[in-house]
Amino acid sequence: QIQLRESGPRLVKPSETLSVTCTVSGGSFIDYYWSWIRLSPGKGLEWIGFVHSTGNTFYSPSFESRVTISVDTSKKEFSLNLHSVTAADTAVYYCARHEGRSSWEPFDIWGLGTMVTVSP
Amino acid sequence: EIVLTQSPGILSSSPGERATLSCRASQSLPRSFLAWYQQKPGQAPRLLVYGTSARATGTPDRFSGSGSETEFTLTISRLEPEDFASVFYCQQYRSSFTFGGGTKVEF
């Protein structure tokens, strides 16, 4: 059964880069799209961007200027880097798989999420 | 950007009751591109319904989705104890991805 697990630092300083990695186990990684989503009290659920197993990416306009998503198919991992963070980036960060093989699909498998706090 | 507005923000009900959750889109949305998720405390969101009315694998048949254009509805025919304390979100995936603000179901 496929599982996703987020990992990374729980505390990040303002102006630095938030980095979270998602590891996929128990299922196929190739030919799927993979997304990052976050949940914060102030803004609810926000989609950040996706990456295909080939490395193609697409970002939300809200994050486009300061986000990078990359993929490592050999490790079945994809990673989020969010630059120049502020306290407003404090949130639970989730990784998720797109259902089917198209980019415009709902998210059928989610990780448990990781809480990241931005604070000095 | 397609904005989704959910109502009510909080739904107070009782086990066995019928619940109707609303999701309004800021512009017309093809039925194929609207989904619903359930999030329980401390858990990740779980896909319940996609394409407006198709149940995802494992979704009980007490959950049903309907609607078109700008008005969509998730109906829970009979609330079960495990449905309480959940937050239900609608999502569109026609133009980028956006979520509604959520409806919390409480006892």
Interface residues (C-beta under 8 A of the other chain):
Chain A: S35 I37 G44 L45 E46 W47 S60 P61 Y94 A96 E99 W104 E105 P106 F107 D108 W110 G111 L112 G113
Chain B: E1 F33 A35 Q43 A44 P45 R46 L47 Y50 A56 Y89 Q91 Y93 R94 S96 F97 T98 F99 G100 G101 G102
